[in-house]
């Protein structure tokens, strides 16, 4: 079990920036990767970005490519999501997740069903 605590959400105007943090603790050696997801009411949860446990591989949703950057400070066991040039469509509750080791690790689309989750942090972007 991995415990995750997000922070850094808030309200910002379009074009602004926010940096989300996710402090992790617990059995991190049983994790193959970390991810950020987001969800808005009435919509399915969306995978925003992933990073492998060794930091060598990252993925981004097309909607955030070039604007968001995922990183992981292994010394602090903290996951980050730097969000720049925010758009109204980025408004959502953002969740971090830790994917447990298993065959699903090779496909980030499978991570959500095999992850521990944080409680979420809300991001609101307004014009």
Protein Blocks (a to p, Z undefined) as FASTA:
>chain_A
ZZdddehiacddehiacddddddedjfklccbdcdddddehiacddfbdcdfkopaccdd
fklgokaccdddfklopacdddehiafklgccdddddddedfklmpmklmmmmcccdebj
addddZZ
